[in-house]
Amino acid sequence: MTVPTPIAEPNPETLAALAAISWTSSLTPEERKLFASFGEIIAIRGKDVVIREGLVCQHLYFVLEGMLSVRQNSDGAETVVGVVGVGEPIGEMTMVSRRPATNSVVALEPCKLWRISHYDVMSFIYDNPQPGIEILLALLQHISQRLANVNSDLAAMLNSRHQH
């Protein structure tokens, strides 16, 4: 894995990128600018590993450009279990649970990500409770939707097995 390259922050590009992400749409421009100042944009190459299965992720990421695959290692074989694209978060599950990641996330192509450390997310929330609550609610809504999708996929898989 290569070390991501930080890009100077915050700048108008960062603010515009974060404004386009639904997670920050409920924040005022001033709150968004403050939140942006806690993170940084990084550039990664295709095949770079952003999150490694089995390790605690220290950052929350938002995809600004590019696509990444979500992979899981099962009995020594790696399986792609999903794809993450523009506007989506990465690392939110370990951000909340502080447990090792259950999947790896690998860039499929060169990507730009906005990254904020767990410590900085917590600092932002404690120092700015109202926008912090907005970010946490968006995080919970996203995790809820992911779990609903997994449940739906599991039900479909189980249905197809019973029909055969």
C-alpha positions in Angstrom: 0.0 0.0 0.0 1.3 3.4 -0.9 0.9 6.4 1.4 -1.9 8.7 0.1 -0.8 12.2 -1.0 -2.4 15.0 1.0 -3.7 18.0 -1.1 -3.7 21.4 0.7 -6.9 22.1 2.6 -9.5 23.6 2.8 -9.9 25.3 -0.6 -12.9 26.2 -2.8 -12.7 22.8 -4.5 -12.9 21.0 -1.2 -15.8 23.1 0.0 -17.6 22.5 -3.4 -16.9 18.7 -3.1 -18.2 18.5 0.4 -21.3 20.6 -0.5 -22.1 18.0 -3.2 -22.0 15.2 -0.6 -25.5 14.5 0.9 -23.9 13.9 4.3 -23.0 17.6 4.6 -26.0 19.1 2.8 -27.8 20.0 6.0 -24.8 22.0 7.3 -24.7 25.8 6.7 -21.8 27.0 4.5 -19.9 28.2 7.6 -20.4 24.8 9.3 -19.3 23.0 6.1 -16.2 25.2 5.9 -15.4 24.4 9.5 -15.9 20.6 9.0 -13.7 20.8 5.9 -10.9 22.3 7.9 -10.7 19.2 10.0 -10.0 16.9 7.1 -7.9 16.8 3.9 -8.2 15.6 0.3 -6.0 12.7 -0.6 -5.2 11.3 -4.0 -4.8 7.5 -4.4 -3.8 5.3 -7.3 -5.7 2.4 -8.7 -5.1 -0.8 -6.7 -4.2 1.2 -3.5 -5.7 -0.3 -0.4 -7.6 2.3 1.6 -8.9 0.1 4.4 -7.5 -3.3 5.2 -9.7 -6.1 6.5 -8.9 -7.0 10.1 -7.4 -3.6 11.0 -9.2 -0.8 12.8 -9.7 2.1 10.4 -8.4 5.4 11.8 -10.2 7.6 9.3 -13.6 8.3 7.8 -13.5 8.9 4.0 -15.8 10.4 1.4 -15.3 9.5 -2.2 -14.9 12.7 -4.3 -13.8 11.0 -7.5 -13.4 7.4 -8.7 -14.6 4.0 -7.7 -13.4 1.5 -5.1 -14.2 -2.1 -4.5 -15.2 -3.6 -1.2 -13.6 -7.0 -0.7 -13.9 -9.8 1.8 -11.4 -12.6 2.4 -13.1 -15.9 3.0 -11.0 -19.1 3.4 -8.1 -17.5 1.6 -10.2 -16.3 -1.4 -11.0 -12.7 -1.9 -14.5 -11.8 -3.0 -15.8 -8.5 -4.2 -18.9 -7.7 -2.1 -19.6 -4.2 -3.3 -18.5 -1.1 -5.0 -18.3 2.4 -3.6 -18.6 5.6 -5.7 -18.7 9.3 -5.6 -20.5 10.8 -2.5 -20.3 7.6 -0.5 -18.5 7.2 2.8 -15.8 4.6 3.6 -14.8 3.5 7.1 -18.0 4.5 8.8 -18.6 1.1 10.4 -15.2 1.0 12.1 -15.6 4.7 12.9 -18.6 3.9 15.0 -17.6 0.5 16.4 -13.9 1.0 16.7 -13.6 -2.7 15.8 -11.4 -4.2 13.0 -12.8 -3.7 9.5 -14.7 -6.7 8.1 -13.8 -5.8 4.5 -10.9 -4.3 2.6 -11.5 -1.3 0.3 -9.3 -1.1 -2.8 -9.3 1.6 -5.4 -10.4 0.4 -8.9 -8.9 3.5 -10.5 -7.2 6.8 -9.4 -9.4 8.4 -6.8 -9.7 11.5 -4.7 -11.0 11.0 -1.2 -11.7 13.5 1.6 -10.4 12.0 4.8 -10.9 13.0 8.4 -9.4 11.1 11.4 -11.6 9.5 14.1 -10.1 12.0 16.6 -11.0 15.0 14.4 -14.6 13.7 13.9 -15.0 13.5 17.6 -13.4 16.9 18.2 -15.7 18.4 15.6 -18.8 16.8 17.2 -17.8 17.8 20.8 -16.9 21.4 19.8 -19.8 21.8 17.4 -22.8 19.8 18.8 -25.5 20.9 16.3 -23.6 20.3 13.0 -22.0 17.3 14.8 -25.5 15.8 15.4 -26.3 16.4 11.7 -23.2 14.5 10.7 -24.0 11.6 13.1 -27.6 11.4 11.9 -26.4 11.2 8.3 -23.9 8.5 9.4 -26.7 6.5 11.1 -29.0 6.8 8.1 -26.3 5.6 5.8 -25.4 2.6 8.0 -29.1 1.8 8.3 -29.5 1.8 4.5 -26.5 -0.4 4.1 -27.9 -2.9 6.6 -31.3 -2.8 4.9 -29.6 -3.6 1.5 -27.6 -6.5 3.1 -30.8 -7.9 4.6 -32.5 -7.6 1.2 -29.6 -9.3 -0.6 -29.5 -12.1 2.1 -33.2 -12.7 1.8 -33.0 -12.9 -2.0 -30.1 -15.3 -1.8 -31.9 -17.5 0.7 -35.0 -17.5 -1.5 -33.1 -18.5 -4.5 -31.5 -21.4 -2.6 -34.9 -22.7 -1.4 -36.3 -22.6 -4.9 -33.5 -24.8 -6.3 
